[in-house]
Amino acid sequence: MSEARKRGHVLEQVRRQNPLVHNITNVVVTNFTANGLLALGASPVMAYAKEEVADMAKIAGALVLNIGTLDETVVHAMHLAGKSANAHNVPVIFDPVGAGATPYRTEVARRMMDEVRVSVLRGNAAEVANVIGQSSAIKGVDAGSEGGDVAVLAKQAATVLNCVVVVTGKDDIVSDGSITYKVSNGTPLLTKVTGAGCLLTSVIGAFAASEPDLVLAAVEALACYGVAAEEAVKISGGDRPGAFQIELLNQLHLITAAGVEQWAVVEQVL
């Protein structure tokens, strides 16, 4: 990852380019994800029909696949879109929501990684561990305890899967297997808003559409999102998840490159 440019410059690229981000995501978060991408400066599209996903994916800047509410029809559409994105050099960002919760969900996540060339995998520690065949606790589609070294997990997963891996939690980790970064922005209140993690995956998609260095894109997306969340907490008044959710959209719209540069907390850890 090049450090030559100032932190926050990828946010400026997103806003200049207004990339089309094709989302095949879950029914719980569709509206919040679309509004979050619009607020940030990207252009979301939610296209699920098997008849059009390949055509939509090939004209997008990035394809985001999220298995939060999966069924075979959606999984089939994801594979069609993923293959089209691969054929047209469109980065694919995959969120294996709840991998490890049920055998079917885990099998779908692993099959997606086998059959589609994923550019960035984004999940919590338990999801990522289950994708690479390690046992880790999952309750519903939420992670259990994040025992062990998350940076080592991210590096291992990136090496095994041959993609950039983002493991989110108290601190967020980005690794391509060769270099690993920790981003320490954000707030625990993000865990009280359904779809906050799913929106983050799509924000990574927007940044990946605008920056070919995918490690840099992921780090910048995490820092931008985390700084916006920190500001949203200040303005919404603390422990008020409803007000925080709305204010997060506001801050994604209002955040500047200068703000990211000033407040981002990023360090190389491996």
One Martini backbone bead per residue (centre of mass of N, CA, C, O) as a GRO file, in nm:
protein
  270
    1MET     BB    1   0.092   0.038   0.026
    2SER     BB    2   0.067   0.358  -0.043
    3GLU     BB    3   0.191   0.671   0.136
    4ALA     BB    4   0.212   0.930  -0.054
    5ARG     BB    5  -0.070   0.992   0.008
    6LYS     BB    6  -0.320   1.124   0.158
    7ARG     BB    7  -0.538   1.083   0.379
    8GLY     BB    8  -0.855   1.072   0.191
    9HIS     BB    9  -0.822   1.056  -0.126
   10VAL     BB   10  -1.032   0.832  -0.197
   11LEU     BB   11  -1.281   0.993  -0.132
   12GLU     BB   12  -1.239   1.194  -0.362
   13GLN     BB   13  -1.258   0.984  -0.588
   14VAL     BB   14  -1.544   0.893  -0.536
   15ARG     BB   15  -1.676   1.178  -0.582
   16ARG     BB   16  -1.576   1.212  -0.874
   17GLN     BB   17  -1.681   0.921  -0.994
   18ASN     BB   18  -1.941   0.789  -0.901
   19PRO     BB   19  -1.974   0.487  -0.847
   20LEU     BB   20  -2.098   0.185  -0.945
   21VAL     BB   21  -2.282  -0.020  -0.709
   22HIS     BB   22  -2.336  -0.361  -0.700
   23ASN     BB   23  -2.604  -0.505  -0.510
   24ILE     BB   24  -2.623  -0.826  -0.336
   25THR     BB   25  -2.834  -0.828  -0.075
   26ASN     BB   26  -3.012  -0.792   0.208
   27VAL     BB   27  -3.336  -0.720   0.320
   28VAL     BB   28  -3.255  -0.559   0.582
   29VAL     BB   29  -3.030  -0.337   0.421
   30THR     BB   30  -3.095  -0.194   0.151
   31ASN     BB   31  -3.171   0.100   0.223
   32PHE     BB   32  -2.922   0.176   0.395
   33THR     BB   33  -2.712   0.119   0.179
   34ALA     BB   34  -2.809   0.316  -0.036
   35ASN     BB   35  -2.795   0.574   0.142
   36GLY     BB   36  -2.496   0.553   0.217
   37LEU     BB   37  -2.379   0.572  -0.070
   38LEU     BB   38  -2.507   0.840  -0.144
   39ALA     BB   39  -2.383   1.008   0.085
   40LEU     BB   40  -2.083   0.956   0.000
   41GLY     BB   41  -2.092   0.941  -0.357
   42ALA     BB   42  -2.231   0.705  -0.469
   43SER     BB   43  -2.387   0.446  -0.693
   44PRO     BB   44  -2.658   0.258  -0.640
   45VAL     BB   45  -2.745  -0.095  -0.703
   46MET     BB   46  -3.037  -0.326  -0.695
   47ALA     BB   47  -2.968  -0.640  -0.845
   48TYR     BB   48  -3.125  -0.986  -0.874
   49ALA     BB   49  -3.190  -1.082  -1.144
   50LYS     BB   50  -3.077  -1.328  -1.351
   51GLU     BB   51  -3.135  -1.163  -1.625
   52GLU     BB   52  -2.927  -0.894  -1.520
   53VAL     BB   53  -2.664  -0.927  -1.344
   54ALA     BB   54  -2.443  -0.952  -1.561
   55ASP     BB   55  -2.492  -0.673  -1.694
   56MET     BB   56  -2.453  -0.502  -1.438
   57ALA     BB   57  -2.169  -0.594  -1.346
   58LYS     BB   58  -2.005  -0.501  -1.610
   59ILE     BB   59  -2.082  -0.174  -1.542
   60ALA     BB   60  -1.948  -0.172  -1.281
   61GLY     BB   61  -1.716  -0.087  -1.029
   62ALA     BB   62  -1.873  -0.288  -0.827
   63LEU     BB   63  -1.924  -0.598  -0.643
   64VAL     BB   64  -2.175  -0.688  -0.396
   65LEU     BB   65  -2.180  -0.968  -0.168
   66ASN     BB   66  -2.465  -1.082   0.042
   67ILE     BB   67  -2.575  -1.358   0.278
   68GLY     BB   68  -2.793  -1.284   0.493
   69THR     BB   69  -3.050  -1.363   0.281
   70LEU     BB   70  -3.055  -1.674   0.172
   71ASP     BB   71  -3.096  -1.838  -0.149
   72GLU     BB   72  -3.079  -2.006  -0.442
   73THR     BB   73  -3.154  -1.769  -0.621
   74VAL     BB   74  -2.945  -1.570  -0.511
   75VAL     BB   75  -2.694  -1.744  -0.545
   76HIS     BB   76  -2.715  -1.766  -0.851
   77ALA     BB   77  -2.696  -1.462  -0.906
   78MET     BB   78  -2.417  -1.424  -0.779
   79HIS     BB   79  -2.262  -1.607  -0.974
   80LEU     BB   80  -2.329  -1.456  -1.232
   81ALA     BB   81  -2.212  -1.185  -1.143
   82GLY     BB   82  -1.927  -1.279  -1.068
   83LYS     BB   83  -1.844  -1.386  -1.348
   84SER     BB   84  -1.880  -1.116  -1.491
   85ALA     BB   85  -1.687  -0.950  -1.325
   86ASN     BB   86  -1.438  -1.117  -1.388
   87ALA     BB   87  -1.452  -1.078  -1.706
   88HIS     BB   88  -1.448  -0.735  -1.642
   89ASN     BB   89  -1.267  -0.639  -1.398
   90VAL     BB   90  -1.454  -0.650  -1.139
   91PRO     BB   91  -1.475  -0.601  -0.825
   92VAL     BB   92  -1.517  -0.834  -0.549
   93ILE     BB   93  -1.735  -0.818  -0.265
   94PHE     BB   94  -1.746  -1.026   0.032
   95ASP     BB   95  -2.019  -1.122   0.264
   96PRO     BB   96  -2.023  -1.388   0.513
   97VAL     BB   97  -2.293  -1.402   0.661
   98GLY     BB   98  -2.286  -1.639   0.917
   99ALA     BB   99  -2.054  -1.807   0.899
  100GLY     BB  100  -2.124  -2.109   1.096
  101ALA     BB  101  -2.430  -2.127   1.175
  102THR     BB  102  -2.464  -2.310   0.914
  103PRO     BB  103  -2.398  -2.537   0.679
  104TYR     BB  104  -2.516  -2.381   0.437
  105ARG     BB  105  -2.377  -2.107   0.480
  106THR     BB  106  -2.089  -2.217   0.471
  107GLU     BB  107  -2.104  -2.349   0.190
  108VAL     BB  108  -2.167  -2.092   0.031
  109ALA     BB  109  -1.915  -1.932   0.107
  110ARG     BB  110  -1.707  -2.138  -0.003
  111ARG     BB  111  -1.817  -2.152  -0.293
  112MET     BB  112  -1.774  -1.860  -0.364
  113MET     BB  113  -1.461  -1.868  -0.330
  114ASP     BB  114  -1.423  -2.097  -0.552
  115GLU     BB  115  -1.608  -1.962  -0.809
  116VAL     BB  116  -1.511  -1.673  -0.723
  117ARG     BB  117  -1.322  -1.385  -0.772
  118VAL     BB  118  -1.220  -1.242  -0.490
  119SER     BB  119  -1.099  -0.936  -0.370
  120VAL     BB  120  -1.290  -0.893  -0.104
  121LEU     BB  121  -1.306  -0.989   0.234
  122ARG     BB  122  -1.585  -0.929   0.471
  123GLY     BB  123  -1.555  -0.986   0.827
  124ASN     BB  124  -1.567  -1.139   1.098
  125ALA     BB  125  -1.380  -1.356   1.270
  126ALA     BB  126  -1.576  -1.599   1.256
  127GLU     BB  127  -1.638  -1.593   0.954
  128VAL     BB  128  -1.350  -1.617   0.847
  129ALA     BB  129  -1.275  -1.878   0.990
  130ASN     BB  130  -1.501  -2.053   0.853
  131VAL     BB  131  -1.410  -2.015   0.558
  132ILE     BB  132  -1.113  -2.162   0.640
  133GLY     BB  133  -1.198  -2.402   0.862
  134GLN     BB  134  -1.245  -2.260   1.130
  135SER     BB  135  -1.349  -2.264   1.453
  136SER     BB  136  -1.625  -2.039   1.543
  137ALA     BB  137  -1.835  -1.846   1.707
  138ILE     BB  138  -2.198  -1.849   1.644
  139LYS     BB  139  -2.487  -1.621   1.664
  140GLY     BB  140  -2.652  -1.655   1.418
  141VAL     BB  141  -2.503  -1.361   1.256
  142ASP     BB  142  -2.312  -1.349   1.506
  143ALA     BB  143  -2.043  -1.309   1.686
  144GLY     BB  144  -1.840  -1.418   1.899
  145SER     BB  145  -1.563  -1.460   2.021
  146GLU     BB  146  -1.221  -1.315   1.952
  147GLY     BB  147  -1.012  -1.527   1.962
  148GLY     BB  148  -0.708  -1.435   1.919
  149ASP     BB  149  -0.528  -1.329   1.635
  150VAL     BB  150  -0.652  -1.127   1.394
  151ALA     BB  151  -0.407  -1.064   1.219
  152VAL     BB  152  -0.333  -1.359   1.165
  153LEU     BB  153  -0.599  -1.440   1.039
  154ALA     BB  154  -0.595  -1.243   0.802
  155LYS     BB  155  -0.330  -1.340   0.677
  156GLN     BB  156  -0.411  -1.633   0.638
  157ALA     BB  157  -0.664  -1.587   0.464
  158ALA     BB  158  -0.523  -1.431   0.234
  159THR     BB  159  -0.339  -1.667   0.156
  160VAL     BB  160  -0.554  -1.889   0.105
  161LEU     BB  161  -0.756  -1.693  -0.085
  162ASN     BB  162  -0.621  -1.469  -0.258
  163CYS     BB  163  -0.692  -1.198  -0.085
  164VAL     BB  164  -0.845  -0.948   0.058
  165VAL     BB  165  -0.870  -0.901   0.417
  166VAL     BB  166  -1.148  -0.814   0.635
  167VAL     BB  167  -1.145  -0.761   0.990
  168THR     BB  168  -1.404  -0.694   1.208
  169GLY     BB  169  -1.414  -0.480   1.511
  170LYS     BB  170  -1.274  -0.308   1.740
  171ASP     BB  171  -1.066  -0.373   1.531
  172ASP     BB  172  -0.933  -0.331   1.208
  173ILE     BB  173  -0.835  -0.561   0.945
  174VAL     BB  174  -0.574  -0.563   0.686
  175SER     BB  175  -0.498  -0.816   0.427
  176ASP     BB  176  -0.268  -0.983   0.170
  177GLY     BB  177  -0.025  -1.157   0.331
  178SER     BB  178   0.214  -0.926   0.339
  179ILE     BB  179   0.025  -0.695   0.459
  180THR     BB  180  -0.074  -0.531   0.778
  181TYR     BB  181  -0.359  -0.359   0.911
  182LYS     BB  182  -0.475  -0.113   1.153
  183VAL     BB  183  -0.805   0.009   1.245
  184SER     BB  184  -0.916   0.252   1.519
  185ASN     BB  185  -1.204   0.316   1.429
  186GLY     BB  186  -1.509   0.402   1.595
  187THR     BB  187  -1.803   0.225   1.745
  188PRO     BB  188  -2.011   0.028   1.938
  189LEU     BB  189  -2.283   0.137   1.804
  190LEU     BB  190  -2.264  -0.028   1.538
  191THR     BB  191  -2.386  -0.296   1.685
  192LYS     BB  192  -2.692  -0.145   1.711
  193VAL     BB  193  -2.702  -0.153   1.384
  194THR     BB  194  -2.859  -0.270   1.134
  195GLY     BB  195  -2.616  -0.277   0.864
  196ALA     BB  196  -2.336  -0.151   0.926
  197GLY     BB  197  -2.156  -0.376   0.805
  198CYS     BB  198  -2.286  -0.389   0.523
  199LEU     BB  199  -2.222  -0.100   0.447
  200LEU     BB  200  -1.919  -0.125   0.469
  201THR     BB  201  -1.885  -0.321   0.237
  202SER     BB  202  -1.993  -0.113   0.023
  203VAL     BB  203  -1.780   0.101   0.076
  204ILE     BB  204  -1.548  -0.072  -0.016
  205GLY     BB  205  -1.658  -0.092  -0.301
  206ALA     BB  206  -1.634   0.209  -0.372
  207PHE     BB  207  -1.325   0.222  -0.326
  208ALA     BB  208  -1.250  -0.012  -0.526
  209ALA     BB  209  -1.367   0.145  -0.778
  210SER     BB  210  -1.139   0.398  -0.727
  211GLU     BB  211  -0.903   0.181  -0.624
  212PRO     BB  212  -0.665  -0.057  -0.718
  213ASP     BB  213  -0.559  -0.055  -0.430
  214LEU     BB  214  -0.707  -0.267  -0.206
  215VAL     BB  215  -0.575  -0.200   0.058
  216LEU     BB  216  -0.612   0.102   0.047
  217ALA     BB  217  -0.917   0.101   0.008
  218ALA     BB  218  -0.987  -0.042   0.276
  219VAL     BB  219  -0.849   0.147   0.475
  220GLU     BB  220  -0.999   0.406   0.385
  221ALA     BB  221  -1.285   0.305   0.440
  222LEU     BB  222  -1.253   0.248   0.743
  223ALA     BB  223  -1.166   0.530   0.828
  224CYS     BB  224  -1.406   0.689   0.720
  225TYR     BB  225  -1.629   0.533   0.870
  226GLY     BB  226  -1.516   0.568   1.159
  227VAL     BB  227  -1.513   0.877   1.169
  228ALA     BB  228  -1.813   0.916   1.111
  229ALA     BB  229  -1.910   0.757   1.362
  230GLU     BB  230  -1.779   0.937   1.576
  231GLU     BB  231  -1.935   1.194   1.498
  232ALA     BB  232  -2.222   1.076   1.533
  233VAL     BB  233  -2.205   1.036   1.838
  234LYS     BB  234  -2.164   1.328   1.923
  235ILE     BB  235  -2.435   1.438   1.790
  236SER     BB  236  -2.653   1.213   1.901
  237GLY     BB  237  -2.577   1.154   2.225
  238GLY     BB  238  -2.476   0.854   2.219
  239ASP     BB  239  -2.702   0.611   2.348
  240ARG     BB  240  -2.857   0.634   2.025
  241PRO     BB  241  -2.923   0.439   1.766
  242GLY     BB  242  -3.130   0.597   1.598
  243ALA     BB  243  -2.976   0.866   1.578
  244PHE     BB  244  -2.713   0.743   1.474
  245GLN     BB  245  -2.807   0.632   1.202
  246ILE     BB  246  -2.877   0.907   1.079
  247GLU     BB  247  -2.600   1.050   1.137
  248LEU     BB  248  -2.426   0.868   0.965
  249LEU     BB  249  -2.533   0.968   0.697
  250ASN     BB  250  -2.450   1.258   0.736
  251GLN     BB  251  -2.137   1.201   0.777
  252LEU     BB  252  -2.086   1.068   0.503
  253HIS     BB  253  -2.148   1.340   0.358
  254LEU     BB  254  -1.950   1.543   0.538
  255ILE     BB  255  -1.700   1.416   0.503
  256THR     BB  256  -1.347   1.467   0.483
  257ALA     BB  257  -1.026   1.436   0.399
  258ALA     BB  258  -0.921   1.603   0.637
  259GLY     BB  259  -1.066   1.439   0.856
  260VAL     BB  260  -0.930   1.171   0.796
  261GLU     BB  261  -0.638   1.266   0.831
  262GLN     BB  262  -0.673   1.359   1.132
  263TRP     BB  263  -0.844   1.079   1.260
  264ALA     BB  264  -0.691   0.855   1.165
  265VAL     BB  265  -0.614   0.506   1.280
  266VAL     BB  266  -0.307   0.381   1.152
  267GLU     BB  267  -0.135   0.055   1.135
  268GLN     BB  268   0.129  -0.148   1.112
  269VAL     BB  269   0.150  -0.509   1.220
  270LEU     BB  270   0.281  -0.709   0.957
   0.00000   0.00000   0.00000
